[in-house]
Amino acid sequence: MTQPTRSQTFFNEDGVAGLTHRAFTAAMGYDSNDMSRPLIGIGNTWSELNNCNAHLRQLAEAVKRGVLQAGGLPLEFPTISLGEIYLSPTSMLYRNLAAMDTEEMVRGNPLDGVVLLTNCDKTTPAALMGAASADIPTIMLSGGPMLNGHYNGEILGACTDCRRYTAEFQAGAITAETYQAVEENLVRSAGHCMVMGTASTMNSLMEALGIALPGNGAIPAADSRRTRLAQAAGRQIVELVKADIRPSRILTAEAFDNAIRLLHALGGSTNAVVHLPAIAGRAGVDLPLSRFDELSRTTPLIANMRPTGQYQMEDLFYAGGIPAVLKNLLPLLNGDALTVTGTTLAENVSSAEVSNPEIIRSLDDPLAAEGGLSILRGNLAPDGAVIKHAAATPVLLRHSGPALVFKDVADLKARVHDPALDVTKDHVLVLQNAGPVGGPGMPEVGNLPIPQKLLKQGVRDMVRISDGRMSGTSYGAIVLHVAPEAALGGPLALVEDGDIIELDVPERRLRLRVSDDDLAKRRAKWVAPPPAFGRGYGQLYLRSVNQAPQGCDFDFLRGRDPAGPVWQPKF
Ligand code: FES
């Protein structure tokens, strides 16, 4: 005998419980016909405090239309929205809170399936972390990237050009009028940042994971095909419910390998190296950092995307989109992985075509033989660190130089542009206490600014090292996610001005040329910084957050609910 669905358990319960469930649903205008249908939740991260997600209400209407067409009952509900631009001290501090919100709303309500609307950087991994733990049929749907910015015949991209033009302005290379014009012409439409930053990366990886429909990654927010994709997601979630295809059948080790391959082929954001292990941890899949490096060495970079390459998401869409990238990558992928279309990844991309081989290259003609990210180890990062070598100045990928240490973000801000700062282009800039605990929240400050005195000398890149993250739209010889972090007494905490640091990306090495004896003496004197929070969510965060290689999830959130996705009557 088949088990009753979660919604039927709810609506058909005996006695006063069933009566109230039906009567109070009828209060919203729904009748018994509506209540006999699969109940589909539309989890919406719409918010006017999140510009990237501010158009998601219209998209939710299209999802509802699709659900109704397929015979379901759509009910929309809000979840926390994490706006990258607005939230302080960093949206990453709240990713796990958002994941908890999604998980508990999905599990606690009598939903049979859910479409999760996301867009800005953290909203996508947070929602999928929650959905993976709740484990009812799920389709991820993003809001899509912004259209390209245009200024003076040049294509502008958020926020790679925010940084580039700010550096040029600080160097005195452009006028205040030009700087103002860039600001006015940068963001043309709704959507998320349109270079291959974190949002573009994560929303594209949803296709490789098989948890979003083909097209999710690159269809621009302003394109009517995005609305049609939303409608299709509404229809398809009803089919997934009927077939009982849940995230646990889709988010397998093979699916994560597919996502990592796509990450490398796109030259995607370093933030995926935090988010994917967090999602995998919810799905019960072991995903060590070493897997990223193994697959990087055998996955060519084939997408010519900023900040690594030249093009942006709108161009990628016209060139064939993520399905075309996946089709070219197919010989390296697990093509038989199940997806939310109900068929395999290989079937999903079988009709995709590359219309511009300058943007989407073939495996025989890649932009680089290996992927865009490397995992580094050594006595400075015993548990690993990450560099997006594809976005670095090549000559800096093998570099030794004296450390110039900033003890935290406040120290960095106070001194980095001081004309008296004793710094040369050969220095290695080190930022301590920017990790998951020390930041707090592992803020995107790892792309330390080049000191203004060096900018004026024409320096545009230096080796920079921290336990923080950087925006996926950033570029440079930047080593991130050093683990264990400084605030927990990791070796990064022991670095002093003048120590020689050796970076060797081809050898995947990050070394501090200080003897073990000297490091032990420094460790004996080391004092942990005071905790950033003494109460509330912040205190829970500090107590429970894992280090970057484990995805910075809370230790008590990994895995699924052992009770499974069955909805429990509450009376
Ligand atoms: Fe939302 Fe860039 S600010 S993706």
Residues whose N, C-alpha, C, O or C-beta is under 5 A from the ligand:
A	BS01	FES	C52 E84 I85 C120 D121 H192 C193 A199
